[in-house]
Amino acid sequence: MKIAVLGASGLVGRAMLSQLEQCCWVDELPLLLTSNRSAGTKIDFNNQELVCHAVNEDSFDDIDIALFSAGGDVSKKYAPIAVNAGAVVIDNSSAFRMDSTVPLVIPEINPTASKGIIANPNCSTIQIAMALMPLHKEFGLLEAHITTMQSVSGAGLAAQQELENKSVTELDIIPKIGAPLSDGSFTEEDKVVNELRKIMSLPELGVTCLATRVPVWNGHSAAIRAVFANEVDREKAVKALAMFPGVGVAKSEHDFKTATEVTSKGEVAVGRLRLDSTNKNALLMWVVADNLLKGAALNAVQIAGQIVESGS
Amino acid sequence: MKIAVLGASGLVGRAMLSQLEQCCWVDELPLLLTSNRSAGTKIDFNNQELVCHAVNEDSFDDIDIALFSAGGDVSKKYAPIAVNAGAVVIDNSSAFRMDSTVPLVIPEINPTASKGIIANPNCSTIQIAMALMPLHKEFGLLEAHITTMQSVSGAGLAAQQELENKSVTELDIIPKIGAPLSDGSFTEEDKVVNELRKIMSLPELGVTCLATRVPVWNGHSAAIRAVFANEVDREKAVKALAMFPGVGVAKSEHDFKTATEVTSKGEVAVGRLRLDSTNKNALLMWVVADNLLKGAALNAVQIAGQIVESGS
């Protein structure tokens, strides 16, 4: 298998390479692709120094799977080129996620053996879907009301540097991620709402989302109130979450993990799981995950692993 | 009027003194009271250096109004003593808030001319009630689902010092404030739920709350989804908030203030006010305030001002 990573020098690109280092099916050194600006950057891969190359129209000629994480515009330009060259593209940008012909995949939820372009969902959406899917199977999800608290690593290296240079009194929470939309939301909120519906195959799901950027280095948190068709049972909910691959759950209503605690881990951790005193069909919960791993690189590499498996 | 401030050297105590400096009805220097440990601390009041005295059973003999912010145990011990000595006690601790004989007061919502002990509500509760009350009057509040993001100043000077000493990768969000309760909540969440019901005179109000501590120096934020008896109208909601004393509201659905932006200001700022696409009777919003001011010291001094006015 010949793998290319486009956007290899970014936070997600580097995390993809770390994940690929651990994959037994990676039997050739990956091709590292970047913009012209970042070409020449050297990155270690299994103790070998690889050099990033500037992407061009011929970059994908020998590639089986191309992992893209270089922004929507780059994806729009190079994904069709890579597919034409015979590669499967797993795209971490939002460019194709809502395209009805493109699968939007979380391997534990809606695995695919598709070729062509496969979209990797939004970071917050992935961890929220991972927490809601087992509960949906148990109780039938009707509504999810979500407040996200997203770390600066989700905004890239520059945002991390900005946080590093802030004085303690400048730390703040900004309830605005992305661009404004006509319905009053921002694009990040719209992604959570609509990607969740697509991934869970629940086009009518009632979802609200307020997305905030928080002064946390890495790891996203989400406070969720979920309303179901059926009366919930806390023990059944804990069991459903615990049985779901990739999800961990705190047994006690008071226990939880934090974003920083799950950093560098692949797990989606559900905590503070409680009955809602206002509605016997509702649950409250706290969900954290490493947005660079399960929220991006790990999920993309898991999709790649399923493609490899389905082709072998 | 002779005023005493018990807990004068703490964050809230000092903020109370700053507020009292601006009150025309304060015509004598206040008496500054602390624990034995903090006695001797010097604090400026209108450019005069005042010295903190250790509180004792005779401290309140000449006092008209005593502002308490020294923790629940201190309040339980000294509030009855101060009342017996003829003072009105305005208590910022949680000791008496849910006592049915004690008014729990936000002057803009439920003013009082009561004597004896008056309780100052929880910091988050105040800003949430200030945002919900005008909307309740307009549409009839049925439910409020709240996620708070509370700054470290709410946990006192030691917590601020702890934040100051953290490295950037240690910043984290902790969904746990206070002590665990048998219903799965923590005390801070219980305060928001039950104090809101008492202040708004809505004992049956459906409230859920997840309270988190965030790495922010000062100023609390709250994400609220509110469900009403009647269909909501965004223009009416904005108008009702704008007309309510002490509340500011952003005109656009995309606009907002942050916790840091309202620090040192008396305002409760409502932003990101949006219709809820899942329910025509619901609104989403973002509410920030300075937890040391409207969330504590300012509200307490406003109560004191109403007592003075009602007695004159």
Interface residues (C-beta under 8 A of the other chain):
Chain A: E143 H145 T147 M149 L163 E164 V168 T169 E170 L171 D172 I173 I174 P175 K176 P180 D183 G184 S185 F186 G206 V207 T208 L210 T212 V214 P215 V216 W217 N218 S221 A223 R225 E253 H254 F256 T258 A259 T260 E261 G271 R272 R274 L275 D276 S277 T278 N279 L284 W286
Chain B: E143 H145 T147 M149 L163 E164 V168 T169 E170 L171 D172 I173 I174 P175 K176 P180 D183 G184 S185 F186 G206 V207 T208 L210 T212 V214 P215 V216 W217 N218 S221 A223 R225 E253 H254 F256 T258 A259 T260 E261 G271 R272 R274 L275 D276 S277 T278 N279 L284 W286
